[in-house]
Each structure stands twice: as C-alpha cells, then as structure tokens.
Amino acid sequence: MALSGAAMLTIVFGGSIFYNTNVLNEYVKTEDREELIVHWERTYRPLIHLAPPRIIDLDVTVELDPENRAFTRDGRYVVVNKNDAPIDSVLVSYPESHTVERFAWGIPATVAVADSATGTFLFTFDQPFEPGDTTTFEYRYGWSSNGFPNSGSNTRIVANGSFLTGSGPVFGYDESFEMSDPADRREYELPPRNRLPDLDDLEARGNGQFNIDADHVRFAATIGTAQDQIAIAPGYLVREWEEGGKKWYRYEMDQPIAHFASFVSADYAIARDQWNDVEIAIYYHETHKYNIERMLESVKASLDYFTENFSPYQFKELRILEFPRYASFAQSFSATIPYSEAIGFITRVLDDDDDLDMPFFVTAHEVAHQWWGHQVIGARAQGSQLMVESMAEYAALTVMEKRYGPTHARKFLQYELDTYLRGRGSERVREQPLIRSENQSYIHYYKGSLALYALRDYIGEEAMNRGLRNYLENHAYEEAPYSTSRDFLGYLKAETPDSLQYVFEDLFETITLWDNRVDEVTVSETEDGRFAVDINFTARKVRADSLGVETEIPMADYVDVGVFAEEEEGNTLGRPLSVYKILVTEGEQSVRVLVNERPERAGIDPYNKLIDRVSTDNVRPVS
C-alpha cells in the first residue's frame, strides 16, 4: 500500500531524530542525569576534606571550530600549596561531555580514579606536595557536536556567536555541583544540604565565593577561530595572525584577575569610544545597531560615577560582546562583558515610553561588576552576594537615576519591589534576610538594590559613598580570609547616625515588610494662596520568619510623604511639589502638607523605597 506524503515525511523525520538522539548521541533520560549527579555526590563527597592547591597563573589555548561546532582547551596552570598541611591527593573535575587527551602534573603523580561518566579524576602524588611549594598542571580536552541529543544541546559553540566560559579543570570537591532541589534530595534519600556555609563560619572565609581553587591569577590566552571572525578573551590583544586556515588572537593581562574567564567569537562590527584613557569597544552583529549609542552612554556614565565615588577603574579597556539569544543574560568578566542580543542589542526602547530602559540599566549593572565582583568578591558564605549582585544592581539604579532624574526612580524601584515579592512566593526552602541570602536571586538582586537605595536615602549619598569607598580601600583584591556581608555592612553602619541604626535590622538583618495605605487625600486653598493637602493613611509593619509566618511589630519609622502635580513624560507619579520624611507609627493617622501649586496626587512612601507588599495603594488622587 502506498504511503501518503505526510506519512513518508513522518518516517523520514522520525528516523532522522532517532539517528541523532540514539545513534550519534546516547539517549539520556532526566532520571538518568539525576542518578549520575547522585552517584557523583555519594562517591566523591567523602573527599571534601581534600584541600586543593591554588591556581596562581594560567595560560590557555582555545581552538574553536565554529563551522563544525567543536573546540579544544589546551592549557597550563601554575599552582601553589597555600594550605598549612601537605597535599597528597587532588580531585580534578571537568565537563563529563568533554574528551580528555592529557592531564599531567609537574611532579610525579598517579591516576587513582578516572571517571569519565562524571568528569572526575583523582590524582595521588608520589611525594606529598608541601606547603608553599609550586608545580604545574597541564591539560588538553575538547568537545565536538555529533548531530543533536534528545536534550541539553550545547549552544555555547555555534557557527557565529560562540561564548565559552571557564579556562580549564576545577580542583577540589565543589558542593555547588550537588543536587540542590530539596524534593529531589528527599526522593534520592540524600541528606539535607545548606546552600552556603553559615555567615559566621570562619572556615568559609578561606574561599572567595566564585572559586575553591584560586584567588587572583595571572592570565593569558590564545584563541583560534574562523578566518571571518574576531575572538576575544580577558586581557589586552598583543598579537593577531593567520595560521592553519584560522585567525589567531593572543591576549595577556598585565595584573592578576579573578579566576573567571570567557572566550567569545563571532563575525563582528565594532563601535569604539573613549572615556578618559580607557578604550571602549562594543562588538556587535552588524544589523543590531539600535541601542549601541545608548549602551556607550551607559558605559561612560557608569565609569564616571563609579570612579568618582567608589575607586579607580582598574583596566585600560572595556569591551561589550554580543552573543546570540540562546540565553538571555549578560556576564561581567575582567574588562570584558558578553551580552545577549535578547536583552540589549535588539530590545526596543522608546524615550517617551514609561517602560524601563533595560539596555542602559543592564550595561550599567555589568560595568558595576568591575568593582563589585572583581575588585571585591566576598567569602563563600551566606550573604556575600550583597557585595556583588546587590551592589551592582544598586549602582546601576543610581546611574539610571542620574541619567533620568530622581522623579523617574519610582518605576525602577517598583520593578525591583514587585520582582522580589513574586520571588518570595516561589521560595522552595526558606527565605533568608539579606545579610544571610543563599544565592537567592530574588533577594540579592531585587531586595538588595531596594535596601541599599533606601539606606542611601536615609543617610545621604555622600555618607553612603564614603562607607563604600572605605570598604573597597580595605578589601579590594583581597585573598583569604575574605570579607563577609557583616563586614560590609559594618562600613555603612559607621556612616549612619544612632537614630537611624534601626534600618539595618529592618532592611538587612530580618525579613521586614510594610503595609502603608493611603485612605483619602483632600486639598483646600489657604488664605495666602497656597494649598493644604491632608493625607489620611494607615501604616503597618510586620516581621516574617523563614517560612513566611508574620508577626506584627511596633512601628516608629521615618517614611516619605509626597505631594505631586501633573504627570511628566515617563513619570506617571507626577512632578514633585513636596517630599520629606515624617515619623510614622502603626495604625491610622494623618499629615498636612502645604504646597504652592494645586496638587493632583499625594501619598506615603510614594517612591516605594520600603518593602511594601501592596505598592499600588501608596498614592491616591486628591479629592
């Protein structure tokens, strides 16, 4: 019997899918992946006590084959034993999908375990690696695409727009690779795990939050790629040549940097600019010009503010590199920022729109990481994202405010507030106070920026920046023992008067929420031609535990009251006529505000600086 065209196509495509997912690749079910993670944890967690050596120097060659979607890493680490005791064994991890060609130590060592299924080697040294001693570790491994798998396709190496991270293998048992979902851990009868070591765990200060096998490293990289592409890595370009049908680039950094590298390659157009003696370059797909000027403006505005108020920018260049929207994020490496086309380059922004200027904001956020995440890192413990993601988000918010004016701040604050409140509802384990956040993005991104912005509003920009500068002066480029969120907040507390010290408990040390609601706003004209605005409102303050159980607490807080005139372009709240703080207690109360023009609306905490669960009832039109 003859087959229909549709049936024939089904057979052909079905056969092709089967060939790719079952012949060219191993068909891997979700439960198989989970069981592999469980096997890795059960097998190697007993080796968590093996303190790894520290990488202090690395030189890596990354050879890309974009057309065939393949690459190799060929590198050499210089490592030192910074521990107080000799090292007799080292656990080495690499992506299990990669093929290892060479792992070789500079001192005699024996392979005790070679577990390609989990990407794990265990080496034992013939003689203990003594404290203070130095040796090398050489490696070569790679990956190539074979059709397509049933899931988890590698989109980091593509025909145009490759973006790889990581310079090479990792030393030591890294708990971040463990199964994290509490329900999955229960299903597999794994013990509960802490997402991060406790804030006050002194041992945790021995590692920065991004690496367990390095502090700052001397870095150099050579990248080979297609002849029509430009390849970029951290460091300064020192040589460019053609060889073996490829274009080659050599980068070297002139100072130790965080052990955190990227390798990006694409057919780029380049937009260049200058800020003081810093060269700025944006590498972009030639048709994606829409937001280039906006991003350049953000880079320069950020460098201006951060250098003046935090500390000098540490590099001679700053580069932004577009990559395809297989992923939607940007990431800040040393002087180098890979940036998805989806959130910056092709984002539609209208200057007269009330929407967020995300290309400007995201650019400022990533530039801020050159300080908060590269100059300072923080310990691998609870709360350290306060000094990285919270500060980058706050710094970007501040640059946005300088660009668009303080009256436009409300839409950015409300966005941060709403995102934090939504995140609370999806918490799977327990919400933590900001000072103890455990890689919980809804806390350290959104609540963090709100809390820091509110603190600046209380103590003033000059005092805020003085505290931040002092922290940077004492902790920039530090190695173990790393500073913690408690140390960081100590510098800000030192700039805060006694009457406002309570805000640290509310904003950083506990989970505190407000419920401020305007009930009625009336206005009357006074004999001298001014306008008396009476704001009747209700205030309430609660404190939540880690499971969300709330307890109402007394309130005696300084809170903004504001009166506003007509709306402005991009500012639906309206032109401010009077905004100042009053002492607010719990319950129903009222305040009278005198202004020189007829108002249109008024409210309590109108800019949403506090964590108010219903931010939309803080302002009402006058009646």
N, C-alpha and C positions, 0 to 999 in steps of 0.2 A: 504494500500500500504506500502510495506517495505521501511524503511529509509536506505539510504546509510550510511556507516561508518562515512564519513565526516559530514553528516548531524546530525548523532547522537552525534558526538563529539561536534559539534556546539551547540546543545541543552544543553548538559551536562555542557560545559564550560560557556555558556551564563547564564545558571541557577545558576551556582556557583558564577559568577561575580555579578549577580543581588542580590543573597542572602547576599553576603559580603557587597556590597555598598548600599543596600536599606533596609535590614533586620537587620543585625548585626550593621550596621552603618547608620546614616542619610545621604541621598544623598544631598550634598551641592553644589549648582552651584556657579560659580565665582561671579555672580551678588549678590547672597545671602551673600557671605562673605563680599563683598564690602558694602552692605547695613548695615551689622552688625557693621562694622567699622564706618560708617557714623552715625548710631544710637548712638554708644558709644560716639563719639565726640560731637554730638549735645546735648546729655543728660548730660554728665559729664564735658565738658569744662567749664561751668559756675562755677564749683567748683575748678578751677585752683588756686584761691586765698587761698585755704585751705593749709597753710604751714604744712608739715608733721613733725612728730618727727624724730629724727635721731637715727639710729641703732648704738650702740656702742659695742655690744657684741652679738655673736650668737653661739649657739650650736645646731647642726642639726644631726639627724639620717636619713640616706638614705638607705632604704632597697630595694635592686634590686632583681628581679626575671627574670634573663636573658632568661631562657628557655621559659617562658610564656609571655615575653615582658611586664613586669609590674614593677612599682616601687611606693614607698611612700616616702614622706618627712615628718618628724616629728621633729619640731624644736621649739626653744625658742629664741626670741630676748630680749635683754635689750635695752630700748630706753630712750632717754632724750629729753626734750623740749629745744632746743638751740635757739629758737626764742625769740624775745623781748616781745611777747604777749602770753596770754594763748591760748591753743588749745581746741576747743570744739567739733570738728568733724575730722575724718580721713577717707580718701578714701583708700581702700585696693584693689589691683589688683593681679590676678593670672591667669595662662593659662586657658582659658574657657573650654578646653577639659578635665581638671582635675576635680576630685570629691573631694569636701571639706568635711572632717569629723569633724574638730574642728578649730575654730578661737576664741581665748579667751584673753581678756586683763587682766592685773593685777589690774586694777582699774575698778569700775563699769561702764559699757558701754552698750548701746542699739544698736541693729541692725536696722538702718533706711532703708537700701536698701540691698537686697540680690539678685543680678542679675547674675544668673549662665550662662545666654546666652552670656554675655560679660566678665565674670570673674571679677565682680566688687561688692565689699561690701562698704557700708558707715556706719561707726560707729559714734554715738554721745556719749560723755562722760556725765555721770550724774552730775559730777562736773568738771569745767574746769581744764585741765592739765596745771599747772602753769609753767612759765619759770624756768628752772633749775631742775625741778622735774624729777624723773626717775620712770619707770614702766616696765612691761614685756608684751610681746605678744607671745602667744603660738599658734601653728598651726599644723595641720596634713591634708595632702591632697595627692592624688595619681592619677595614670593613669594606665590603662591596655589596651592591644590590643584586639580588637574584630574583627578578620578577617582582611580585608583591606578596606579602604574607597575609594571613587572614585578619590580622590586626596589628597595630603598633608600627605602621610604616615609618621608616626613617626619613623625615623631611628636612633634616639638617644639611644633607648634601644633595643638591639639586642642580639642574643644568645651568641655571642663572640665579644666584642669590643664596649661596651656601653660607651657613652660620654654625660653626662648631665651637664648643666650649671645652675647657679642660686641656691641660698640657700633657698629661700622662697619667700613669697609675697612681693610686692612693695607698699610703701606708697606714696600717693600724685598723682596728675594728671600729667602723663608723656606725654609731647607733641610728643615724638618720636613714640608713638603708633598711631598717627593720619595718615589719608590718605595723602600720600606725593606727588603723581603724580599730576602736575598742571592740566592736561587734565581731569583726573578723578574728581578732586575737582570742576572743572567747570561744569562737567556733573551732579554732585550731588548738585550743587548750594551752595557749601561751599566757604567761603571767602578765598582769597589767604593767604598763611602762609609763614612765614620765616622759613627756615630750621634750623636756630640757632639764638639766640639773638645777637644783634649787638656787635661788638668787644668792644665798649666803653660804653656798658650798665653796669653801676655799680651794679645793682641788680643781673645781671647774674653771678657776681663773688661770689655769695653766694653758688653756687653749683659747684662741680667738674664735669667734662664732662661725667662721666660714671654713676653717681647716683644723685638722688634728695633727697634720704632718708638716706644717710650715708656718712661719710668721711672715716676714717680708723676704722676698727673694730677688736676686739679680736675674734679669730676664733677657733672653734673646731668642729670636725665631726666624726661620726661613720658610717661606711659603711658595710652593709651585702650583700654578693653576693654568687654565686655558689661556691661549695667547690673546684672546679678545677681552680678558677680564683683568680687574685690579684686585689684588689680595691685600688685606690689611690685618695687622695684629697690634697689640700694645707695643709701644716703643717708637723710635724715630727711624724713618726709612734711611738706610745708609748705602744701599746698593740695589740696583734693578738690572736684570739681564734676561736673555733668552737662551735656553739650552734644552735639548732633547724634545723639541716640539712644545715646550711650555714657557710661560712667563714666570720669572722668579723674583721674589722680593725678600730683602733681608732687613729685619727690624732689630734694633738694640735700644734698651732703656738705660739711661745714664744714672739711675738711682734705684735702690731696692723698692719693689712694689708689692702689693698684696698678691698672694698666690692664687690668681684669678684671671684667666686669660681667655681670649676669644680669637677666632680665625674666620674671617669673612671674605667672600669673593663673589664678584658679580661684574657685569658689563655696566660700568657706572659713568654718569655725567657728574661733574664736580662743581659745586658752588663754593667760592672762597671768600673769606672776610678776615678782618684783623681786629683784635682787641688788645690795646697796648702792644706788648711784644709777643702776644700769643696768636699763633696762626689758627684760624677756624676753617674747617672744611666739612661740607655736607656731601656725601656720596649718595647719589640717588638715581633711580630709573629715569631716563631722560624725559619721559612724558609726565612724570609726577612732580611738577614744579609748583603746585598750587600753594603750598604752605612753607616754601623754602625761606622766604623773607621773614615770615612770622617766627620760624624756628631760629634763624640767625639773630633776630631781635631778642628772643628769649635767652639765647646763649650769652649775648653781650650784657643784657640786663642782669642776668644771674652772676656772671663773673664780676660785674661792678659791685653788686650788693654783698656777695659772699666774701670777696676780697677785702672790701672796706670794713665789714662788720665781723667776720669770723677770723680769717687768716689768709695769707697769700696763696694764690693758686700755684700748685707745685710743678706744673708741666709747661712746656713751650708750645704745645699744640692741644687742640681739642677737635675730635672728629666724630661726626654722626654718620652711621652707615645704615642705609635702608636694607631690610630683608623682607622676603615675601610673607604674606599673611597666612601662612600655615600656622602661625602663632601670633597672638596679639599682645605683645608686651615690648618694653624697652629695657635694656640692662646696661649698667654702667661699669665698664672696665677702665683700667688706667688710661686716661686721656682719650678713651675710645668708647662710643656708645652705639651698639647695634640697636636698631629701632624699627619695629614692624611698620610696614606700609599702612596697615589697617588702622593704627591709632594716631597717625601723624601726617603721613605724606598724601593720603587721599581722603582725609577727613574734611568734610565740608563745613566751613566756618563762615558765618555772616557777621560782620562787625555790628550790624544793627539788631542782631538776634539776642534773645535773652538766654541763650544756651551757653555752656561752658566753652572757653577757648582751650580745648584739650591739647592741640599741638604745642601751644605756648606753655601750658601747665606741665605737660609730661616732659618737655625739654628742660624746663627749669628744675623739675624733680630729679632728672637724671644727672644734670650738671651738679646739683647739690650733693649727689653721692660722691663726687670727687673729694668732698670734705667728709661727709657723713657716710662712711663705708670704706673709704680709702685712707684718709688721714687718721680717722679713728674707727675702730672696729667693735670693741667691747668683748667681754668674755663669753664663752659658750655656755650661757646660763640664762635663766629666766630674765626677761626684761631688756636684754641688750638691743633688741630691735628698736627700742626707744631712741637710741643714739644713731640709728641707721635709717630705717624706713620712716619712723615718726618725724625725725628731724628733716629728712629730705622732703616729706610731704608738707611740713610746716614751712620750710624755707621756700618751696615753690609757691605756697599760698601767699607768703609775704611778698615775693616778687610779683605775683599776679596783682596783689593789692596796690603795689607801687605803679604798676602799668595801667590799671583800670580805675584806680581810686578807691578809697575806703567805702564809698557808698555802694560799690558793686560787690563788696565782700560777701554779702548775705547769701547769694546763690551758691558760692563755693562752700561756705560754711554749712549751708543746708544740705548740699550734696554729701559732704563728709558725714554729717549727722545722720541722714537717712540711711546711708550705707552701713554705718556702724549699728544702727538699731535693727536693720534687717539681718545683719550678721549674727546678732545675739540669738535670733530665733532659730538659727541653723547650727548652733554650737552642739557638738557631739559628745564632749567630755565635760568640761567645766569652764565657765568664763573666769578669767583672771583679771585682777587690777592691772592697770597699765604697767606699773613697775615690775610686775611678775608675768607679763604676757609671754606665751609659749608658741611663738611663730603662728599666732592667730591674726591673720591679715586684717580682719575687720576691726581688731583692737589697735594693732601697731600702725596701720595706715591711717585709719579714719578717726578713731577716738584720739589717737596720739596727736594728730595735727590740730584737732579741736582743743585738746587740753593745753598744748603749747601756745596756741594762739590766744586762748583765754588768759593764760598766765602772763603773756606779754601785755595784754590789755590791762591787767591788774597792776603790774609793776612798772610798766613803761618799756618802750623799745630800747632805750639806752641801757637800762639795768639788765634787760634780757640779754642783749648782745654782749654786755660785759661779762656776764656769767658764762655764756657760750665761749667767748674768747679765752677766758681763764681755763675752762675745761680743755680746750684744744691745746693751749700752751703747755699744759701739764701732761696730756695723754696722747697727743698726736704721734703716730708712728711707734707706739709703744709695743713691747713684747711682754711676755708673761712676767709678773701677774697682770692680766688685763683688767681694765676698769669695768664696773657694773653700772646698772641703772641707778643704784643707790648713790654711787659716787657722782654720777652725772647730775642727779637732782640736788646733791649737796651744793654744787656750784650755783645753782639757781636759787636755792633756799638762802644762800648767803647774801643774795641781792634783794631779798624780799623782806619788807618790814614785818614786825611781830604781828601787827593787826591783820595781815593777810596770809600768815603761815597756814591757816586752816585750809586754803585752797589746795595745798599739796595732798592733804588727806582726801579731800573730795575728788580731785581730778586724777591723781596718780596712784594713791595707796589703797583706795577702796573702789567699789563699784557704786557710784552715787548718781542718782538721776533726779531731775526736777520735773515738776508739772506746774508750769506757770501759764495761767489762762486769763486773758482779758475778757471781762464780763460786759463792760459798757464804756464807751468814750463819748463824752459830751463836751461842747465848746460854747463859751459865751464871750461876748466882747466887753472889755473893761472900759472904764471911763476915759482912760488915757489912750484908747485906740488899739490896745493890744488884745490878745486872745488868751483866755484862761481855759486850759484843757484839763478836764477831770477824767482820770483813768481809774476805773474800778476794776480790780483784778483779784485773783485767788492764786496763792502760791503754796506749793507743797514740795517736800524733799524726802526722798526715800533712799535707803541703802539696801543693796541686794547681795545675797551670798552667791557662791559659785554656781548654784543650781537655779538661781533666779528668784529665790524666795525673798520678798521685800519686807522691810520694816520701816515705818515712817519715823523720821528723826526730827528734832527741833531745827528750825531754820533761822539763822541770823546772818544773812549773806548780803554782800554788796552786788546789786544787779542793775543793769542798764534800764532806764526808761527812755523812750524816744518819741518824738513828735515829728511828723513828716508832711511835706507839701506834695505837689503834684509829682506824678511818675516822671522818670527820665528815661532816655534811651538805654536799654539794657539794665534798668534799675526799677523794678516794679514796686519796690518798697517806697520809693519817693525821695525827693530832696530833703535832707535832714534839716530841721529847724532848731531842734534841741535834743541832745543825747547826753545823759550823765548818769552816774551811779547813785542809788539810794540804798539804805539799809532795809532789807525786806525780811519779814518774819513769816511764819506759816499762817495760812488762813486768809480770810477776806480782808482787803484793805484798799486804800485809795491814795492817789497822789495828784496834786495840781501842778501843772507846768504852764508857765507864761511864755508866749512866743509873740513875735512881731508880725507874723503873717497868718492868714487863715489857714489852718491845717486841714489835711484830708484823712489822715490816719495816725494812730498812736498805739504804743504797746509796751510790754515788759519783755526784756531780753529780745529786742526786735531783730538783732543780727544772728540769733541762735548761737551764741558763744558757749552756753551751758548745754549739758546733755539733757535736753527736754524731750520727753517721749512723744509729745504731740506738738510739733513746732509750728503747725499751721494756725493755732489759736492764740499765738502770742501778740498778734496785731489785729486791730479792728478799725474800720472806717469810723469817722466821727459822726455823731447823730445830733 
